[in-house]
Amino acid sequence: MEGNDTDDLNDFSADKILGYFYEAFNSDSQEPEEDDVCTSSIRHDLFHLYLLIPSLLLRNTITMDYSELISLHSTSGIISDCVYYVTFEGLWPVSYLKDMTCVPYIEIVLEFIRVLPLLLCQLYLSISLPVRIVQSIRERKEFFSSMQRITVLELEKSIHDSWEGKHVAKIFRPPRPEPVPPETRKGKIMAHINKLRKFLLYNRQTDFRYSAQLLSVMLVGGMIIYRVTFEIIYHVDSIYKILGTISTILETIGFDEEEGEIPLITTIRKYIYLLYYIFIALHVTFINKFYFRTNLQNLYKGTTSHIPPRTGKSNPSMLVGSMKYAGYQVGYIAWGFFIQFLVYLLISVQLAVIIAFIRAGFYKWLVDILMQAWPVLLTAFVLHYVQTMLAKFVFLQENGNTIRINNRRLMFNFTYFLFFYNILIGLISCLMRITNSLIFWSMFISRLDKSVLPQRFQTLDPGFNAYVGFMHIEMAHTHPVVIVFLRLLAVDVGIQKETRRPSKSSATDALELTETVQKKRKKFMRARNNWQTMYTLINNPSISQYRKHHIAL
């Protein structure tokens, strides 16, 4: 009975709310007639859609309270979270596995793979909540059993150890000298390999911390991709049955698996194709995380080459974009996965059809197309190569190292005679532009940091606008220089309070603390004065002769 009550409390669905409304307002009414079945069904479906919103709000309100108690880091709050989890969520895997006892083994394995992300989240909560309770109780014992308090020196140490402090310290370090380009062939090859490795592999930076909102969005997007991919794999046989006509045509014209191939290998090949699609989608999701760090660091430096500045948008619109970003990103990831799968499937089918025609002996049409197109393609390649070589060695000074033009008359004559050839090449180039636009649009549809519209029309892209607002809000509230500056001001205020007010401990401890703070403050003041003096002398070298030691710069 208790399990049923728990399920009723946990299931805030629109069907239950609709049942409550039906019982409240139609308790005395008669059953609908057969003619009114369609009308009542339509009303039920429409009302069902409207009730989804309050059911989600009710469910999210309880989950939000649950998350807020975790963020408070209090013992009572974490214990309440643990009780809530055990009551409403923790017993779900047990009851779920209990219902699977009479199911065949292969169905149990497939169902386990289906709910694997949910089980991992449940496992994380079941481990982290008890650990958080123990940590909170231990911290309370240390607080009540020890009379030591956090001193100003410990606050300064925490600033230096934080990622903001590491970032600011990195700014004040002199830049590394640029490496000398290698001259040997082996050195050049190794330089290209290192450059490719840095481009492909993720480089961790200790002086940067990702936003918790971004990590949550990436996690939800990855779980959606995982679930959709599993459903496609699970129902792949049904999909291939629906596409049976196309498969029959391809097999008839000769496109088929290798002779004598085991059916299991054919099935595995289909699964590998789908796993390749999920890998591409997850890779795009991971690239979003990498470019978030790059764009945010550029905003820290004041660079707005990719993210538009705040001058063109109002502050409320940027805040609205920041609030929309999380939902937009998850929705775009889901649509991007579907569109990429569809585009790659169409390209694969087209290539398969062409290969099937060639294998069946119908390749004369392809030979005719190539025989007619190769002079145009060869002419376009030769003209492009000739223009590049002439521009570098004839029409530009210093072999193209500068933008200054040389041999102007020859360049104008050459441009005039190539004008008509470039018109014909431009017709072909336009088709290439359309093809590239479609391919890259399908690749970048799930990335909000890349606008699919030109730069002057980026404001019409709602996804990119949400990303820009999120980045500016994140930069304004997480700028490491501002955070370190404010924390140093707080430390300075703490130093002044420590020197004016005696400690609650013994007089000896207060004297030692005051002496340590004064030494630290003197060292800080001396370093600051030296820095300001050097900065003044560098900007005003004429006053160096009035210095006591006659510094020569």
VOGU-3710 file (C-alpha; in Angstrom, 3 decimals, decimal comma):
1> megndtddln> 0,000/0,000/0,000  2,829/2,347/0,815  4,449/1,679/-2,542  1,219/2,632/-4,316  0,974/5,867/-2,335  4,559/6,685/-3,218  3,897/6,093/-6,893  0,784/8,285/-6,747  2,698/11,109/-5,099  5,572/10,783/-7,534
11> dfsadkilgy> 3,467/10,600/-10,705  2,387/14,182/-11,368  1,075/13,419/-14,861  -1,493/15,204/-16,933  -3,701/12,103/-17,030  -4,124/12,123/-13,235  -4,927/15,838/-13,159  -7,441/15,280/-15,970  -9,016/12,466/-13,953  -9,399/14,767/-10,943
21> fyeafnsdsq> -11,133/17,384/-13,109  -13,417/14,766/-14,627  -14,429/13,395/-11,227  -15,006/16,896/-9,811  -17,143/18,345/-12,601  -18,787/15,255/-14,123  -19,642/13,183/-11,070  -23,382/13,244/-11,829  -23,141/13,252/-15,592  -23,935/10,267/-17,778
31> epeeddvcts> -21,538/8,372/-19,976  -21,005/9,935/-23,406  -22,905/8,511/-26,309  -21,195/6,707/-29,169  -21,666/9,664/-31,524  -19,853/11,955/-29,127  -16,823/9,688/-28,755  -14,750/11,516/-31,377  -15,658/14,939/-29,988  -14,868/13,941/-26,415
41> sirhdlfhly> -11,610/12,347/-27,582  -10,543/15,578/-29,297  -11,425/17,627/-26,218  -9,517/15,139/-24,075  -6,396/15,425/-26,244  -6,474/19,219/-26,299  -7,058/19,444/-22,568  -4,303/16,886/-22,066  -1,844/19,185/-23,842  -2,825/22,162/-21,705
51> llipslllrn> -2,465/20,119/-18,508  1,084/19,123/-19,370  2,283/22,602/-18,385  0,926/22,647/-14,789  2,017/19,037/-14,277  5,569/19,930/-15,296  5,503/23,036/-13,113  4,364/20,985/-10,122  7,019/18,363/-10,719  9,789/20,930/-11,268
61> titmdyseli> 8,811/22,863/-8,121  9,506/19,837/-5,943  12,753/19,043/-7,781  13,872/22,678/-7,465  13,332/22,581/-3,694  15,303/19,372/-3,607  18,199/20,971/-5,543  18,160/24,124/-3,400  18,550/22,069/-0,214  21,668/20,453/-1,690
71> slhstsgiis> 23,180/23,844/-2,548  22,742/25,142/1,029  25,376/22,680/2,367  23,488/22,318/5,665  23,178/19,045/7,543  19,405/19,259/7,965  18,912/20,146/4,300  21,044/17,256/3,037  19,276/14,819/5,386  15,932/16,052/4,007
81> dcvyyvtfeg> 17,273/15,469/0,495  18,295/11,935/1,438  14,837/11,196/2,882  13,156/12,621/-0,224  15,412/10,590/-2,508  14,808/7,294/-0,661  11,055/7,922/-0,469  10,350/9,025/-4,025  13,304/8,057/-6,217  15,611/5,615/-4,445
91> lwpvsylkdm> 13,266/2,613/-4,480  12,535/2,985/-8,186  15,412/0,752/-9,412  14,441/-1,989/-6,934  10,800/-2,057/-8,027  11,861/-1,739/-11,656  14,169/-4,769/-11,442  11,499/-6,676/-9,537  9,093/-6,247/-12,432  11,750/-7,582/-14,839
101> tcvpyieivl> 12,122/-10,981/-13,130  9,863/-12,815/-15,584  11,295/-11,123/-18,684  13,798/-12,932/-20,955  17,480/-12,206/-20,390  18,036/-10,351/-23,657  15,106/-8,032/-22,899  16,568/-7,294/-19,455  19,919/-6,365/-21,020  18,286/-4,094/-23,601
111> efirvlplll> 16,151/-2,399/-20,975  19,214/-1,917/-18,773  21,045/-0,234/-21,654  17,990/1,932/-22,313  17,832/3,338/-18,767  21,613/3,388/-18,205  21,897/7,228/-17,901  19,064/7,277/-15,376  20,673/4,470/-13,367  24,003/6,304/-13,361
121> cqlylsislp> 22,318/9,435/-12,015  20,605/7,343/-9,331  23,947/5,746/-8,425  25,585/9,162/-8,145  22,864/10,422/-5,800  22,928/7,271/-3,671  26,681/7,696/-3,128  27,003/11,482/-2,962  24,168/12,152/-0,495  25,550/9,953/2,343
131> vrivqsirer> 29,030/11,363/1,719  27,651/14,910/1,929  25,905/14,086/5,221  29,151/12,760/6,748  31,100/15,793/5,513  28,564/18,265/6,891  28,512/16,552/10,323  32,308/16,502/10,413  32,503/20,194/9,541  30,058/21,037/12,342
141> keffssmqri> 32,135/19,053/14,855  35,295/20,853/13,818  33,512/24,187/14,081  32,251/23,582/17,623  35,321/21,710/18,958  38,007/24,133/17,752  38,383/27,797/18,678  40,507/28,499/15,603  38,978/30,808/13,074  39,787/31,634/9,502
151> tvleleksih> 42,425/34,337/9,517  43,187/36,915/6,893  46,262/34,988/5,806  44,146/31,934/5,066  41,816/34,102/2,995  44,764/35,346/0,945  45,951/31,781/0,443  42,500/30,771/-0,759  42,627/33,593/-3,312  45,972/32,382/-4,660
161> dswegkhvak> 44,744/28,776/-4,850  41,468/29,624/-6,607  41,158/29,435/-10,370  40,529/33,189/-10,520  43,813/33,843/-8,693  45,683/31,510/-11,028  44,212/33,316/-14,015  45,260/36,752/-12,726  48,746/35,464/-11,834  49,064/34,110/-15,369
171> ifrpprpepv> 48,247/37,542/-16,777  51,130/39,185/-14,884  53,669/36,608/-16,053  55,783/37,627/-19,059  54,608/35,979/-22,271  56,540/33,008/-23,511  58,823/33,678/-26,472  57,537/32,365/-29,751  59,228/29,104/-30,743  61,721/29,230/-33,562
181> ppetrkgkim> 60,246/27,567/-36,669  62,067/24,321/-37,455  64,253/24,150/-40,515  64,707/20,406/-40,910  62,110/18,191/-42,549  61,734/16,087/-39,414  61,192/19,186/-37,286  58,522/20,501/-39,656  56,701/17,158/-39,610  56,779/17,064/-35,799
191> ahinklrkfl> 55,532/20,672/-35,655  52,555/19,782/-37,870  51,841/16,690/-35,752  51,884/18,757/-32,540  49,624/21,358/-34,125  47,189/18,646/-35,201  47,324/17,052/-31,747  46,475/20,363/-30,063  43,593/20,832/-32,491  42,096/17,365/-32,019
201> lynrqtdfry> 42,793/16,679/-28,341  41,366/18,596/-25,419  43,836/20,768/-23,491  42,900/21,241/-19,858  43,524/24,650/-18,262  43,780/24,893/-14,489  43,029/28,622/-14,511  39,552/28,200/-16,002  36,328/26,763/-14,614  33,296/25,912/-16,713
211> saqllsvmlv> 29,858/27,186/-15,860  27,663/24,706/-13,986  24,764/25,644/-16,256  26,793/24,804/-19,363  27,882/21,428/-17,955  24,280/20,604/-17,043  23,094/21,505/-20,536  25,790/19,349/-22,134  24,875/16,432/-19,847  21,172/16,659/-20,703
221> ggmiiyrvtf> 21,978/16,958/-24,413  24,220/13,889/-24,263  21,516/11,894/-22,483  18,980/12,866/-25,149  21,341/11,790/-27,930  21,988/8,503/-26,120  18,294/7,773/-25,649  17,302/8,674/-29,210  20,144/6,602/-30,639  19,175/3,599/-28,544
231> eiiyhvdsiy> 15,567/3,854/-29,673  16,729/3,983/-33,293  18,944/0,943/-32,755  16,196/-0,861/-30,857  13,665/-0,273/-33,623  16,139/-0,538/-36,500  14,461/-3,693/-37,782  11,150/-1,855/-38,050  12,873/1,009/-39,835  14,413/-1,359/-42,352
241> kilgtistil> 11,046/-3,034/-42,865  9,514/0,361/-43,633  12,330/0,982/-46,088  11,989/-2,523/-47,519  10,991/-1,290/-50,942  14,170/0,744/-51,313  16,270/-2,181/-50,088  14,597/-4,490/-52,609  15,359/-2,095/-55,447  18,992/-1,769/-54,389
251> etigfdeeeg> 19,386/-5,530/-54,123  17,768/-5,998/-57,524  20,215/-3,690/-59,258  23,187/-5,307/-57,555  23,849/-3,377/-54,332  23,980/-6,111/-51,712  26,228/-7,442/-48,988  29,162/-9,670/-49,770  28,310/-13,175/-50,871  28,287/-15,666/-48,033
261> eiplittirk> 28,250/-12,952/-45,365  26,861/-13,915/-41,977  23,616/-12,053/-41,125  25,087/-11,110/-37,756  27,870/-9,165/-39,494  25,295/-7,269/-41,557  23,387/-6,335/-38,392  26,582/-5,247/-36,643  27,464/-3,049/-39,626  24,115/-1,271/-39,330
271> yiyllyyifi> 24,685/-0,689/-35,618  28,161/0,673/-36,302  26,675/3,232/-38,706  24,287/4,426/-35,990  27,084/4,535/-33,408  29,049/6,671/-35,848  26,165/9,150/-35,972  25,990/9,359/-32,177  29,761/9,880/-32,063  29,485/12,806/-34,483
281> alhvtfinkf> 26,649/14,333/-32,437  28,527/13,944/-29,139  31,655/15,368/-30,764  29,739/18,486/-31,807  28,407/18,766/-28,238  31,948/18,544/-26,860  33,133/21,206/-29,336  30,459/23,522/-27,904  32,141/23,152/-24,513  35,582/23,919/-25,953
291> yfrtnlqnly> 34,448/27,015/-27,848  32,616/28,237/-24,754  35,977/28,464/-22,991  37,634/30,162/-25,970  34,861/32,734/-26,444  34,615/33,502/-22,721  38,373/34,026/-22,439  38,232/36,375/-25,438  35,502/38,370/-23,698  37,704/38,521/-20,580
301> kgttshippr> 40,373/40,141/-22,772  37,890/42,528/-24,364  37,996/40,820/-27,773  34,658/40,847/-29,593  35,738/39,350/-32,915  33,245/36,476/-32,673  30,781/37,469/-29,938  29,139/40,827/-30,815  29,658/43,625/-28,272  26,965/44,751/-25,871
311> tgksnpsmlv> 26,514/48,112/-27,592  23,976/46,768/-30,076  21,695/45,100/-27,511  19,928/46,143/-24,354  20,675/44,603/-20,980  17,179/43,052/-20,559  17,432/41,350/-23,959  20,800/39,823/-23,022  19,414/38,563/-19,721  16,429/37,041/-21,532
321> gsmkyagyqv> 18,840/35,345/-23,943  20,815/33,952/-21,017  17,638/32,506/-19,507  16,676/30,932/-22,841  20,106/29,453/-23,551  19,785/26,197/-21,581  16,482/25,170/-23,159  17,504/26,334/-26,622  20,773/24,400/-26,511  19,109/21,115/-25,563
331> gyiawgffiq> 16,439/21,576/-28,246  19,026/22,440/-30,900  21,101/19,385/-29,953  18,075/17,130/-30,450  17,173/18,696/-33,802  20,813/18,704/-34,912  21,122/14,984/-34,249  18,006/14,242/-36,304  18,958/16,543/-39,200  22,540/15,261/-39,356
341> flvyllisvq> 21,304/11,687/-39,346  18,877/12,477/-42,176  21,442/14,390/-44,284  24,139/11,746/-43,892  21,589/9,050/-44,691  20,566/10,797/-47,920  24,202/11,282/-48,947  24,959/7,631/-48,210  21,923/6,474/-50,201  22,946/8,623/-53,180
351> laviiafira> 26,476/7,247/-53,122  25,110/3,726/-52,745  22,832/4,188/-55,763  25,719/5,489/-57,890  27,961/2,595/-56,843  25,125/0,141/-57,482  24,642/1,443/-61,022  28,375/1,180/-61,673  28,552/-2,387/-60,332  25,537/-3,362/-62,424
361> gfykwlvdil> 27,255/-2,108/-65,582  25,282/1,119/-66,005  28,265/3,447/-65,940  28,175/4,913/-69,435  26,176/7,903/-68,213  28,853/8,645/-65,637  31,603/8,389/-68,254  29,706/10,794/-70,534  29,351/13,308/-67,699  33,050/13,093/-66,858
371> mqawpvllta> 34,060/13,414/-70,517  32,021/16,591/-70,826  33,033/18,066/-67,481  36,774/17,367/-67,301  37,843/20,215/-69,658  35,880/22,715/-67,561  37,273/21,358/-64,290  40,828/21,283/-65,633  40,525/24,836/-66,989  39,170/26,104/-63,676
381> fvlhyvqtml> 42,010/24,449/-61,754  44,701/25,767/-64,124  43,321/29,315/-64,099  43,077/29,328/-60,308  46,651/28,073/-59,981  47,972/30,575/-62,551  46,221/33,506/-60,852  47,614/32,461/-57,479  51,192/32,194/-58,763  51,036/35,487/-60,668
391> akfvflqeng> 49,525/37,293/-57,688  52,307/36,045/-55,436  55,376/36,461/-57,641  54,361/39,131/-60,204  51,541/41,365/-58,974  52,609/41,780/-55,318  55,846/43,147/-53,964  58,254/41,023/-51,932  56,723/37,775/-53,232  53,379/38,338/-51,559
401> ntirinnrrl> 54,669/39,291/-48,114  53,046/42,725/-48,456  49,751/43,890/-49,903  51,359/46,544/-52,104  50,682/45,995/-55,811  53,430/45,788/-58,429  53,088/45,845/-62,253  49,694/47,521/-62,189  49,126/47,685/-65,970  49,917/44,016/-66,447
411> mfnftyflff> 47,587/43,129/-63,589  44,710/45,196/-65,058  45,176/43,630/-68,517  45,285/40,146/-67,031  42,119/40,838/-65,012  40,338/42,092/-68,148  41,106/38,992/-70,250  40,183/36,596/-67,425  36,889/38,368/-66,756  34,874/36,166/-69,144
421> yniliglisc> 36,503/32,945/-67,927  35,733/33,882/-64,346  32,054/34,323/-65,271  31,843/30,692/-66,408  33,808/29,488/-63,404  31,534/31,551/-61,166  28,491/29,599/-62,377  30,106/26,385/-61,175  31,364/28,033/-58,008  27,808/29,070/-57,129
431> lmritnslif> 26,722/25,422/-57,117  29,656/24,584/-54,867  28,644/27,433/-52,563  25,097/26,094/-52,268  26,358/22,569/-51,572  28,837/23,741/-48,954  26,169/25,891/-47,299  23,802/22,935/-46,960  26,518/20,640/-45,611  27,890/23,121/-43,085
441> wsmfisrldk> 24,384/24,222/-42,084  23,537/20,633/-41,191  26,824/20,289/-39,308  26,472/23,503/-37,268  22,712/23,495/-36,654  23,197/22,230/-33,077  25,933/24,758/-32,264  24,572/28,020/-30,945  28,020/29,661/-31,014  27,930/29,550/-34,833
451> svlpqrfqtl> 25,245/31,598/-36,506  23,789/30,123/-39,681  23,063/33,652/-40,957  25,502/36,302/-42,253  27,062/38,702/-39,787  24,702/41,597/-40,492  21,656/39,340/-39,995  22,822/37,503/-36,871  20,178/39,269/-34,807  17,535/37,218/-36,662
461> dpgfnayvgf> 19,057/33,987/-35,350  17,288/33,275/-32,011  19,754/30,570/-30,980  22,803/32,753/-31,537  21,136/35,652/-29,703  20,532/33,407/-26,701  24,177/32,311/-26,764  25,430/35,914/-26,964  23,284/36,937/-24,001  24,468/33,944/-21,982
471> mhiemahthp> 28,129/34,713/-22,729  27,868/38,392/-21,758  26,000/37,607/-18,531  28,564/34,913/-17,709  31,450/37,291/-18,418  29,965/40,064/-16,292  29,536/37,826/-13,242  32,549/35,501/-13,497  35,337/37,818/-14,670  38,377/36,572/-12,699
481> vvivflrlla> 40,050/39,997/-12,465  36,938/41,572/-10,942  36,445/38,664/-8,539  40,077/38,743/-7,357  39,914/42,521/-6,976  36,792/42,325/-4,803  38,241/39,520/-2,707  41,445/41,505/-2,173  39,345/44,448/-1,025  37,603/42,121/1,425
491> vdvgiqketr> 41,001/40,923/2,679  42,157/44,534/3,080  39,055/45,293/5,139  39,737/42,189/7,207  43,317/43,293/7,854  42,113/46,660/9,121  39,590/44,977/11,419  42,206/42,578/12,790  44,606/45,387/13,603  41,922/47,485/15,332
501> rpskssatda> 39,993/44,784/17,211  41,667/42,301/19,584  41,084/38,621/19,034  38,827/36,507/21,239  41,722/34,157/21,969  44,517/34,819/24,399  46,635/37,980/24,344  49,647/36,066/23,023  47,725/34,721/20,058  46,384/38,194/19,346
511> leltetvqkk> 49,894/39,682/19,463  51,297/37,002/17,147  48,407/37,446/14,754  48,847/41,218/14,711  52,592/40,937/14,071  52,057/38,437/11,255  49,404/40,595/9,653  51,582/43,702/9,929  54,559/41,930/8,337  52,358/40,696/5,547
521> rkkfmrarnn> 50,889/44,160/5,049  54,325/45,819/5,018  55,553/43,382/2,401  52,440/43,991/0,318  52,750/47,788/0,616  56,444/47,665/-0,321  55,755/45,575/-3,418  52,904/47,851/-4,444  55,003/51,001/-4,010  57,865/49,517/-6,048
531> wqtmytlinn> 55,459/48,529/-8,789  53,881/51,988/-8,936  57,306/53,650/-8,952  58,544/51,503/-11,819  55,344/52,096/-13,793  55,721/55,871/-13,326  59,372/55,845/-14,414  58,645/53,793/-17,523  55,903/56,192/-18,637  57,920/59,302/-17,612
541> psisqyrkhh> 61,628/58,608/-18,246  62,529/62,305/-17,889  61,980/62,279/-14,124  64,432/59,430/-13,556  67,256/61,945/-13,158  65,568/63,305/-10,051  65,660/59,939/-8,348  67,916/59,440/-5,380  69,994/56,695/-6,959  69,810/58,129/-10,467
551> ial> 68,141/55,094/-12,104  69,097/54,718/-15,745  66,397/53,099/-17,838
//
